[in-house]
């Protein structure tokens, strides 16, 4: 059994216990385990907000080999293979850089995945982007999964990443985003991926990652305040 399948099994156990999985990656195959593990436990639709600088649509054209089935660039394709995820319920925030094959943007448009480039973030502001994303992923979905690839953050603020690039989102925009999402919806699953401590000598990236988990926990506490939650996923 590969690492992704073992992690998927663990997520199933977490969800079956009535808890919400919060996951620290690993590369960006991490949300494969998170999303598929949740999908194994519910027949309800799942919306996805991905903070990422890359489309990660490897194999959407059916050309990926089995070697790359669980690639860090295929998580959204794997999610779309479940009956729980529809392309119109995926929103990707922070697209930028020369590492994105041009055809992936075309695939995203053709499928109906909504993506927001850094140019859109600059021109319209992160609050407008989040309003659009939340409306999109919330249409007909019961659950929300949020995945944060740390390379969406500008590398000058967070050097501990595998694919450093600039300009990216600021730590302040990330924290504001998680607060806004957590106030609007129950985050039913969350991960931070692609954190590379060996490139983070001052610990700035690790500090942001830890703060992200605190923000998600704070949002969940506010959502569930005064409510008895027997089991979240049904």
N, C-alpha and C positions, 0 to 999 in steps of 0.2 A: 504494500500500500504506500503510495507516494505521500509526501508531506502535506500537499493540499488536501488530499482525501482524509488524512488523519485529522487535520485542522477542521475540515468540514464535519467530521464525526463529533469532534469536541463542541463545535457550535450547536449541533443538534442537541447534545446533552444539556447545554446551557439553556437553550430555548425550551426544551422539554421540562426543565425545572421551573419555568415561569419567569426566568430572568432575561435581561437584554444583553446581548454580547457586545462588549467593547474590546477591540482587538488592536494589538500593537504588532505591525509587520517588522520585518520581512519586506520582500519586494512587492510590486503591485499585483502579484497573483493573490495576495492576501484577501481582497474582497471576493474572490471566487469562492473561497471557503466560507466567508461570512454570508454572502447572498444565497449561495446554494444550500448552506446549512439551514438558513431560515426558511427557504422555499421548501425544504424537505418536511417542514413542520406545519405548513399552512397552505390552504388552497386560495388564500386571498392575494390580491395583486400588490406588488411591491414597487414603489417609486424609488429612484436612485438620483442623488445629487453627488456628482463627482467633482472635487476640486483637483485639477490636474492640468499640466501644461501640454499633455499629449492625448490624442484621441483613443489610443489603445484599442484599435479595431483589427488587430491581426487575425486573419482567418475569416473575416466577415464575408469574403468572396469565395470561401470554401477551399482556399489554396493552402492553408496552414497544415503542416505535417503533424503527426502524432507527437513528435518531439516537442513541438511548440504549443500543444493543446492547453497546457497550464502555464502559458507564458505570462510574464508581467505586463505584456502588451495585449492581452486577450480577455481581460476580466469582463468587459461589457459585452463581448460576443458570447461568453459562457453564460452570462446572466440572461441574455435574450433567448437562449436555448431552453430555459425553463418556461412553464406555462404561466408563471407569476409576473413576468416582466414584459412590458410592451415598449417599443422604441420611443413612443411619444411620452412615456413616463420617465425618460432619462434626460437629465440636464447636466451638462459638463461646463464648468466654469474655470477660465484661466488659460484657454488655448493660446499657444504662441510657439515661436521658435522654428528652427530649420530641421528639427528632428521629426517633424510630422510629415509623412508622405502625403503628397497632394491628393491622392485618391481617397485617403481616409476622410477628408473633409467632404468629398463628394458622396462617399458611402453614408456618412452621417446625415447629410441632407436628404439623400434618397430614402433612407430608412425612416426619417422623421425625428431623429434625435436632435434636441435643441442644444446647441453649444454657444458659448459666449467667449469671444476672444478677449485678450487683454485690451485691445483697442476699444471694444465695447465697454469694458469696465472703466477705462479712462474717460470715455465720452459721456457715459450715462450714469456712472456711479454704482457702487456695489449694492446699495439698497434697491435701486431699480432692477438690477440683475437678479437679486434674490427674490423680489416680488414675482418676477416673470418665472423664475425657476420653480418656486413653490407652487404657483398656480399650475404649471405644467405637470410636475411630478405628483401633485395631489389629485389630479383628475381621475377619479374612479379607483384610487388605490386605498388600501387599508393601512399599509405599513410603509415606513420610510427608512431607507438605508443611506448613510452618508459615508463616503470614502474620501480621505484626504491624502493625496500623494504629496509629500513634502516638497517636491520639486515645483509645485505651483507657487511656492513662496520665493521671492527674489533671493538669489544666492548671496547677495551682499548682507542680508539680514540673517539668513539661515544657510551657512556653508556646508552643513552636514548632510549633503544629498548626493545621489549618484550621478544625476544629470544636471549640473548647475547651469543656470541660464538667467539672463536679465533682459528686460524688466519683468518682474512678476508681482504677485500680490504682496502686500505688506502684512506683517504679523497683526497689525491693528485691524486690517480688513478681514483676516481669517477669524479673529476673535469676535468681531462684530457679526460676521456671517453666522457663526455657530450660535451666538446668542439669539439672533433673529430667527434662525431655523428652529431652535429649541423652544422659543416662545410661540411659534406658529403650529408646530407639530410635535408629537412624540417621536423622538429619534429611536427607531426600533433596532438599529444596529449601526455601529460606527467603527471605523478603523483609521489609523495613521500608518502610512506605509512609506517605504523608500528612505527611511532615516538611516544615515551612515555615520555612526559615532566617530569612526576613525578620521573623518574629515571635519570634525566639530570640536577642535581642541578647547575652545572656550565654553562649550556647552550651550550655546545660544539656541541651537536647533532642538536639542533635547528639552530645554526649558519650555520652548513653544509647544512641543508635542505634549508634555505633561500638562501644560495650561489648557490645551484643547480638550483633554479628557476631563479636566475639572469643569470646563464650561458645559460640556455635554451632560455631565452628572448634575450640574446645577439646573440645567434646563429640564431634565427628567424629574428632579425633585419638585420643581415648580409645577410641572404638568400633573404629577401624581399627588400633590399636596391635598390631604383630606380625603383621598380616595383609597378604598381597599382594592388592591389589585391581586386577585387570586392567580390569574395566569394571563399574560399579555397576549401571546399568540394563540389564536383559535382558528 
